Amino acid sequence: QELRDEVQNAPGKLYPIKCDITSEDDILAAFEWTKEHLKGVDILVNNAGVGTIQTLIENTTSELRKILDVNVLGLSICTREAVKSMRERGVDDGHIIHINR
């Protein structure tokens, strides 16, 4: 909602879509919504990421799984779906940006 308020008077449109990046179903639904309403994806910015301040031996398996689910699987699924969308429509000048903090 903060972002909506910030960009309310900016040019263009904002389409807020709830998507849990650890849920493949949510990701696929978001890309399907985009295909139905906007014809597809030309630009993808992967900026979701989680980390920990603990060392590897201090982390629990569930903490490591969360990191992998967000930082690797979520990013990979989003990238796969964006590339599919671009190829289906013959987009050869699309962009995928991975942000690593």
DSSP file (Angstrom, degrees, kcal/mol; ACC not computed):
  #  RESIDUE AA STRUCTURE BP1 BP2  ACC     N-H-->O    O-->H-N    N-H-->O    O-->H-N    TCO  KAPPA ALPHA  PHI   PSI    X-CA   Y-CA   Z-CA
    1    1 A Q     >        0   0    0      0, 0.0     4,-2.3     0, 0.0     5,-0.2   0.000 360.0 360.0 360.0 -33.4    0.0    0.0    0.0
    2    2 A E  H  >  +     0   0    0      2,-0.2     4,-2.3     1,-0.2     5,-0.1   0.929 360.0  48.3 -62.2 -44.0    2.9    2.3    0.7
    3    3 A L  H  > S+     0   0    0      1,-0.2     4,-2.3     2,-0.2    -1,-0.2   0.910 109.0  53.7 -62.3 -42.3    4.2    1.8   -2.9
    4    4 A R  H  > S+     0   0    0      1,-0.2     4,-0.6     2,-0.2    -1,-0.2   0.928 110.4  47.0 -57.7 -45.1    0.7    2.4   -4.3
    5    5 A D  H >< S+     0   0    0     -4,-2.3     3,-0.5     1,-0.2     4,-0.3   0.883 111.4  52.1 -64.4 -38.2    0.6    5.7   -2.4
    6    6 A E  H 3< S+     0   0    0     -4,-2.3     3,-0.3     1,-0.2    -1,-0.2   0.888 118.4  34.6 -64.7 -40.2    4.0    6.7   -3.6
    7    7 A V  H >< S+     0   0    0     -4,-2.3     3,-1.6     1,-0.2    -1,-0.2   0.327  83.2 109.7-100.3   7.6    3.3    6.1   -7.3
    8    8 A Q  T << S+     0   0    0     -4,-0.6    -1,-0.2    -3,-0.5    -2,-0.1   0.846  89.0  34.7 -53.9 -38.5   -0.3    7.2   -7.3
    9    9 A N  T 3  S+     0   0    0     -3,-0.3    -1,-0.3    -4,-0.3    -2,-0.1   0.353  97.3 106.3-100.2   5.9    0.5   10.3   -9.3
   10   10 A A  S <  S-     0   0    0     -3,-1.6    -3,-0.0     1,-0.1     2,-0.0  -0.460  80.9 -95.8 -80.5 156.6    3.3    8.8  -11.4
   11   11 A P  S    S+     0   0    0      0, 0.0     2,-0.1     0, 0.0    -1,-0.1  -0.355  88.9  30.7 -67.7 154.6    2.7    8.0  -15.1
   12   12 A G  S    S-     0   0    0     -3,-0.1     2,-0.3     2,-0.0    -2,-0.0  -0.419  89.9 -74.8  93.4-170.8    1.7    4.4  -15.9
   13   13 A K        -     0   0    0     -2,-0.1     2,-0.5     2,-0.0    -5,-0.0  -0.955  24.9-145.0-132.1 148.1   -0.2    1.9  -13.9
   14   14 A L        -     0   0    0     -2,-0.3    -2,-0.0    -6,-0.1   -10,-0.0  -0.958  10.0-169.5-112.1 128.3    0.5   -0.3  -10.8
   15   15 A Y        -     0   0    0     -2,-0.5     2,-0.4     2,-0.0    -2,-0.0  -0.855  12.2-155.3-117.1  93.1   -1.1   -3.7  -10.6
   16   16 A P        +     0   0    0      0, 0.0     2,-0.4     0, 0.0    -2,-0.0  -0.547  16.0 179.1 -73.2 126.4   -0.5   -5.2   -7.2
   17   17 A I        -     0   0    0     -2,-0.4     2,-0.3     2,-0.1    -2,-0.0  -0.992  26.6-129.9-129.7 123.5   -0.6   -9.0   -7.2
   18   18 A K        +     0   0    0     -2,-0.4     2,-0.3     2,-0.0    12,-0.0  -0.565  37.2 166.3 -72.7 130.1   -0.1  -11.0   -4.0
   19   19 A C        -     0   0    0     -2,-0.3     2,-0.8    10,-0.1    -2,-0.1  -0.896  32.2-149.2-151.7 116.5    2.5  -13.7   -4.6
   20   20 A D    >   -     0   0    0     -2,-0.3     3,-2.4     1,-0.1     7,-0.3  -0.781  16.0-151.2 -82.2 112.7    4.3  -15.8   -2.1
   21   21 A I  T 3  S+     0   0    0     -2,-0.8    -1,-0.1     1,-0.3    57,-0.1   0.643  93.6  59.4 -65.9 -13.8    7.7  -16.4   -3.8
   22   22 A T  T 3  S+     0   0    0      1,-0.1     2,-0.6    52,-0.1    -1,-0.3   0.445  92.8  79.5 -90.7  -0.2    8.0  -19.8   -2.0
   23   23 A S    <>  -     0   0    0     -3,-2.4     4,-2.3     1,-0.2     5,-0.2  -0.918  60.9-164.4-112.2 111.8    4.8  -21.0   -3.6
   24   24 A E  H  > S+     0   0    0     -2,-0.6     4,-3.0     1,-0.2     5,-0.2   0.884  93.5  56.8 -60.0 -37.4    5.0  -22.2   -7.2
   25   25 A D  H  > S+     0   0    0      1,-0.2     4,-2.3     2,-0.2    -1,-0.2   0.916 107.8  47.2 -60.1 -43.1    1.2  -22.1   -7.4
   26   26 A D  H  > S+     0   0    0     -6,-0.2     4,-2.3     2,-0.2    -1,-0.2   0.916 112.9  49.0 -63.7 -43.0    1.3  -18.4   -6.4
   27   27 A I  H  X S+     0   0    0     -4,-2.3     4,-2.3    -7,-0.3     5,-0.2   0.943 112.5  46.9 -62.2 -48.0    4.1  -17.7   -8.9
   28   28 A L  H  X S+     0   0    0     -4,-3.0     4,-2.3     1,-0.2    -1,-0.2   0.890 111.6  51.9 -62.7 -38.8    2.3  -19.5  -11.7
   29   29 A A  H  X S+     0   0    0     -4,-2.3     4,-2.6    -5,-0.2    -1,-0.2   0.892 108.7  51.1 -64.3 -39.3   -1.0  -17.7  -10.9
   30   30 A A  H  X S+     0   0    0     -4,-2.3     4,-2.1     2,-0.2    -2,-0.2   0.912 112.2  45.7 -65.0 -42.2    0.8  -14.3  -11.0
   31   31 A F  H  X S+     0   0    0     -4,-2.3     4,-2.3     2,-0.2    -2,-0.2   0.870 112.2  51.7 -69.0 -35.3    2.3  -15.0  -14.4
   32   32 A E  H  X S+     0   0    0     -4,-2.3     4,-2.7     2,-0.2    -2,-0.2   0.921 109.1  50.1 -65.3 -43.3   -1.1  -16.3  -15.7
   33   33 A W  H  X S+     0   0    0     -4,-2.6     4,-2.6     1,-0.2     5,-0.4   0.927 110.9  50.3 -58.6 -44.3   -2.8  -13.1  -14.5
   34   34 A T  H  X S+     0   0    0     -4,-2.1     4,-2.5     1,-0.2     6,-1.0   0.897 110.9  48.6 -62.0 -41.0   -0.1  -11.1  -16.3
   35   35 A K  H  X S+     0   0    0     -4,-2.3     4,-1.0     4,-0.3    -1,-0.2   0.926 114.8  44.9 -64.4 -44.6   -0.7  -13.1  -19.5
   36   36 A E  H  < S+     0   0    0     -4,-2.7    -2,-0.2     1,-0.2    -1,-0.2   0.880 127.0  27.0 -67.9 -38.9   -4.5  -12.7  -19.3
   37   37 A H  H  < S+     0   0    0     -4,-2.6    -2,-0.2    -5,-0.2    -3,-0.2   0.748 136.4  22.8 -99.5 -26.8   -4.5   -8.9  -18.5
   38   38 A L  H  < S-     0   0    0     -4,-2.5    -3,-0.2    -5,-0.4    -2,-0.1   0.339  98.7-115.7-125.4   4.5   -1.2   -7.6  -19.9
   39   39 A K  S  < S-     0   0    0     -4,-1.0     2,-0.3    -5,-0.4    -4,-0.3   0.240  72.6 -53.0  77.8 -11.3   -0.4  -10.2  -22.6
   40   40 A G        -     0   0    0     -6,-1.0     2,-0.5    -7,-0.1    42,-0.1  -0.892  69.9 -53.7 143.5-171.6    2.8  -11.3  -20.9
   41   41 A V        +     0   0    0     -2,-0.3     3,-0.1    41,-0.2    53,-0.1  -0.895  33.9 164.5-110.6 130.4    6.1  -10.3  -19.3
   42   42 A D  S    S+     0   0    0     -2,-0.5    53,-2.3     1,-0.3     2,-0.4   0.613  76.6  32.3-109.3 -26.6    8.8   -8.2  -21.1
   43   43 A I  E     -a   95   0A   0     51,-0.2     2,-0.4     2,-0.0    -1,-0.3  -0.999  62.6-173.7-135.8 132.5   10.8   -7.3  -18.0
   44   44 A L  E     -a   96   0A   0     51,-2.3    53,-3.1    -2,-0.4     2,-0.6  -0.996   4.8-167.6-125.3 129.7   11.3   -9.3  -14.8
   45   45 A V  E     -a   97   0A   0     -2,-0.4     2,-1.1    51,-0.2    53,-0.2  -0.950   7.0-160.5-115.2 109.5   13.1   -7.9  -11.7
   46   46 A N  E     +a   98   0A   0     51,-3.2    53,-2.7    -2,-0.6    29,-0.0  -0.776  34.2 144.7 -88.0 100.3   14.0  -10.7   -9.2
   47   47 A N        +     0   0    0     -2,-1.1     2,-0.3    51,-0.2    -1,-0.2   0.337  29.4 110.4-122.1   6.0   14.5   -8.7   -6.0
   48   48 A A        +     0   0    0     -3,-0.1     2,-0.3    22,-0.1    51,-0.1  -0.643  40.6 147.5 -79.4 138.5   13.2  -11.1   -3.4
   49   49 A G        -     0   0    0     -2,-0.3     2,-0.3    51,-0.1    18,-0.1  -0.937  27.3-163.2-168.7 146.9   15.9  -12.5   -1.2
   50   50 A V        +     0   0    0     -2,-0.3     2,-0.3    17,-0.2    21,-0.1  -0.921  13.8 168.2-130.6 158.7   16.5  -13.7    2.4
   51   51 A G        -     0   0    0     -2,-0.3     2,-0.3    20,-0.0    -2,-0.0  -0.861  20.8-131.1-152.3-173.8   19.6  -14.3    4.4
   52   52 A T        -     0   0    0     -2,-0.3     7,-0.0     2,-0.1    -2,-0.0  -0.977  13.5-141.4-145.9 155.6   20.8  -15.0    7.8
   53   53 A I  S    S+     0   0    0     -2,-0.3     2,-0.1     2,-0.1    -1,-0.0   0.465  76.7  98.6 -95.3  -3.3   23.5  -13.7   10.1
   54   54 A Q  S    S-     0   0    0      1,-0.1    -2,-0.1     2,-0.1     2,-0.1  -0.435  78.8-110.7 -81.5 157.4   24.2  -17.2   11.4
   55   55 A T    >>  -     0   0    0     -2,-0.1     4,-1.3     1,-0.1     3,-1.0  -0.372  36.3 -99.8 -78.1 167.0   27.0  -19.4   10.2
   56   56 A L  T 34 S+     0   0    0      1,-0.3     3,-0.4     2,-0.2    -1,-0.1   0.888 123.8  49.5 -55.1 -43.1   26.3  -22.5    8.2
   57   57 A I  T 34 S+     0   0    0      1,-0.2    -1,-0.3     3,-0.0    -3,-0.0   0.676 109.5  52.6 -75.9 -14.6   26.7  -24.8   11.2
   58   58 A E  T <4 S+     0   0    0     -3,-1.0    -1,-0.2     2,-0.1    -2,-0.2   0.686  91.0  94.7 -89.2 -20.4   24.4  -22.6   13.3
   59   59 A N  S  < S-     0   0    0     -4,-1.3     2,-0.2    -3,-0.4    -7,-0.0  -0.384  71.5-131.0 -72.1 147.5   21.5  -22.6   10.8
   60   60 A T     >  -     0   0    0      1,-0.1     4,-2.2    -2,-0.1     5,-0.2  -0.555  25.5-110.7 -88.0 163.3   18.7  -25.1   11.1
   61   61 A T  H  > S+     0   0    0      1,-0.2     4,-2.7     2,-0.2     5,-0.2   0.887 119.4  54.9 -61.3 -38.6   17.6  -27.1    8.1
   62   62 A S  H  > S+     0   0    0      2,-0.2     4,-2.0     1,-0.2    -1,-0.2   0.875 107.6  49.6 -65.4 -35.5   14.3  -25.1    7.9
   63   63 A E  H  > S+     0   0    0      2,-0.2     4,-1.9     1,-0.2    -1,-0.2   0.915 112.6  47.1 -66.9 -42.0   16.2  -21.8    7.8
   64   64 A L  H  X S+     0   0    0     -4,-2.2     4,-2.4     1,-0.2    -2,-0.2   0.893 110.4  52.9 -64.9 -39.2   18.4  -23.2    5.0
   65   65 A R  H  X S+     0   0    0     -4,-2.7     4,-3.1     1,-0.2    -1,-0.2   0.899 107.3  51.7 -63.5 -40.6   15.4  -24.5    3.1
   66   66 A K  H  X S+     0   0    0     -4,-2.0     4,-2.2     2,-0.2     5,-0.3   0.920 109.4  50.1 -62.2 -43.0   13.7  -21.0    3.3
   67   67 A I  H  X S+     0   0    0     -4,-1.9     4,-2.7     1,-0.2     5,-0.4   0.931 114.5  43.9 -60.5 -46.0   16.8  -19.4    1.9
   68   68 A L  H  X>S+     0   0    0     -4,-2.4     5,-2.6     1,-0.2     4,-1.8   0.903 111.2  54.2 -66.1 -41.3   16.9  -21.9   -1.0
   69   69 A D  I  <>S+     0   0    0     -4,-3.1     5,-2.3     3,-0.2    -1,-0.2   0.896 121.2  29.8 -60.8 -40.9   13.2  -21.7   -1.6
   70   70 A V  I  <>S+     0   0    0     -4,-2.2     5,-0.9    -5,-0.2    -2,-0.2   0.951 127.2  37.8 -82.5 -54.3   13.3  -17.9   -2.0
   71   71 A N  I  <5S+     0   0    0     -4,-2.7    -3,-0.2    -5,-0.3    -2,-0.2   0.748 133.3  16.0 -77.2 -25.8   16.8  -17.2   -3.3
   72   72 A V  I  X5S+     0   0    0     -4,-1.8     4,-2.5    -5,-0.4    -3,-0.2   0.792 130.1  35.5-112.7 -60.5   17.1  -20.2   -5.7
   73   73 A L  I  ><S+     0   0    0     -5,-2.6     4,-2.9     2,-0.2     5,-0.3   0.948 120.0  46.7 -66.3 -48.8   13.8  -21.9   -6.4
   74   74 A G  I  ><S+     0   0    0     -5,-2.3     4,-2.4    -6,-0.4     5,-0.2   0.933 115.7  46.4 -58.5 -46.9   11.6  -18.7   -6.4
   75   75 A L  H  ><S+     0   0    0     -5,-0.9     4,-2.4     1,-0.2    -1,-0.2   0.913 114.3  48.4 -60.3 -43.9   14.1  -16.9   -8.6
   76   76 A S  H  X S+     0   0    0     -4,-2.5     4,-2.7     2,-0.2    -2,-0.2   0.902 111.7  47.9 -66.8 -41.7   14.4  -19.8  -11.0
   77   77 A I  H  X S+     0   0    0     -4,-2.9     4,-2.5     2,-0.2     5,-0.2   0.931 113.6  47.7 -65.5 -44.7   10.7  -20.4  -11.4
   78   78 A C  H  X S+     0   0    0     -4,-2.4     4,-2.3    -5,-0.3    -2,-0.2   0.918 113.3  48.3 -61.7 -42.9   10.1  -16.7  -12.0
   79   79 A T  H  X S+     0   0    0     -4,-2.4     4,-2.6    -5,-0.2     5,-0.2   0.930 111.0  50.6 -62.9 -45.6   12.9  -16.6  -14.6
   80   80 A R  H  X S+     0   0    0     -4,-2.7     4,-2.4     1,-0.2    -2,-0.2   0.932 112.7  45.8 -57.2 -47.5   11.6  -19.7  -16.3
   81   81 A E  H  X S+     0   0    0     -4,-2.5     4,-2.3     2,-0.2    -1,-0.2   0.865 111.9  51.2 -68.1 -36.2    8.1  -18.3  -16.6
   82   82 A A  H  X S+     0   0    0     -4,-2.3     4,-2.4    -5,-0.2    -1,-0.2   0.925 110.9  48.1 -66.0 -43.6    9.3  -14.9  -17.8
   83   83 A V  H  X S+     0   0    0     -4,-2.6     4,-2.8     2,-0.2     5,-0.2   0.916 111.3  51.1 -63.2 -42.5   11.4  -16.5  -20.5
   84   84 A K  H  X S+     0   0    0     -4,-2.4     4,-2.7    -5,-0.2    -1,-0.2   0.936 110.4  49.7 -57.2 -46.8    8.5  -18.7  -21.6
   85   85 A S  H  X S+     0   0    0     -4,-2.3     4,-1.1     1,-0.2    -2,-0.2   0.911 112.6  46.5 -60.2 -43.8    6.3  -15.6  -21.8
   86   86 A M  H  <>S+     0   0    0     -4,-2.4     5,-2.9     1,-0.2     3,-0.4   0.927 113.7  47.4 -66.1 -44.4    8.8  -13.8  -23.9
   87   87 A R  H ><5S+     0   0    0     -4,-2.8     3,-1.1     1,-0.2    -2,-0.2   0.888 106.1  58.2 -65.9 -39.0    9.4  -16.7  -26.2
   88   88 A E  H 3<5S+     0   0    0     -4,-2.7    -1,-0.2     1,-0.3    -2,-0.2   0.823 115.2  37.4 -58.8 -30.6    5.7  -17.3  -26.7
   89   89 A R  T 3<5S-     0   0    0     -4,-1.1    -1,-0.3    -3,-0.4    -2,-0.2   0.321 113.9-112.4-106.3   6.5    5.3  -13.8  -28.0
   90   90 A G  T < 5 +     0   0    0     -3,-1.1     2,-0.7    -4,-0.4    -3,-0.2   0.761  55.8 164.1  70.6  24.4    8.5  -13.5  -29.9
   91   91 A V      < +     0   0    0     -5,-2.9    -1,-0.2    -6,-0.2     3,-0.2  -0.663   8.9 165.2 -78.3 116.3   10.0  -10.9  -27.5
   92   92 A D        +     0   0    0     -2,-0.7    -1,-0.2    -3,-0.1    -5,-0.0   0.320  69.9  55.7-113.8   6.7   13.7  -10.8  -28.2
   93   93 A D  S    S+     0   0    0     -7,-0.1    -1,-0.1     2,-0.1    -2,-0.1   0.044  76.8 127.7-124.9  26.1   14.5   -7.6  -26.4
   94   94 A G        -     0   0    0     -3,-0.2     2,-0.4   -53,-0.1   -51,-0.2  -0.247  47.1-137.8 -75.3 170.0   13.1   -8.4  -22.9
   95   95 A H  E     -a   43   0A   0    -53,-2.3   -51,-2.3     2,-0.0     2,-0.4  -0.988  15.2-168.6-135.0 141.4   15.1   -8.1  -19.8
   96   96 A I  E     -a   44   0A   0     -2,-0.4     2,-0.5   -53,-0.2   -51,-0.2  -0.992  13.2-168.5-127.3 122.7   15.6  -10.2  -16.6
   97   97 A I  E     -a   45   0A   0    -53,-3.1   -51,-3.2    -2,-0.4     2,-0.6  -0.951   6.0-162.1-116.9 123.7   17.4   -8.5  -13.7
   98   98 A H  E     -a   46   0A   0     -2,-0.5     2,-0.6   -53,-0.2   -51,-0.2  -0.924   9.0-155.5-104.6 123.3   18.6  -10.4  -10.7
   99   99 A I        -     0   0    0    -53,-2.7     2,-0.5    -2,-0.6    -2,-0.0  -0.879   9.5-172.9-102.1 124.8   19.3   -8.3   -7.7
  100  100 A N              0   0    0     -2,-0.6   -51,-0.1     1,-0.1   -53,-0.0  -0.964 360.0 360.0-119.3 115.6   21.8   -9.7   -5.2
  101  101 A R              0   0    0     -2,-0.5    -1,-0.1   -54,-0.0   -52,-0.0   0.455 360.0 360.0 -97.0 360.0   22.2   -7.8   -2.0
